[in-house]
């Protein structure tokens, strides 16, 4: 599913009065709010899941080609953990 298809689904959920422009604005607002908030705190949407920024510490690694030790720098990544009822959909 791409963004255009998601906007169409949001428009359908909002009802007959909603336009594609309104649905896209709503989707953009939600995504922007989550993106801004997750930088400083975890975002927990009850019944859906939790977005959280994870920090991976710097560590020693090996170059697979030469076997030489290399230093892997600290990194951050965005993690999503679905809620229990969303997880049951997948199982």
Secondary structure, 3 states (H helix, E strand, C coil): CCHHHHHHHHHHHHCCCCCHHHHHHHHHHHHHHHHHHCCCCCEEECCCEEEEEEEECCEEEECCCCCCEEEECCEEEEEEEECHHHHHHHC
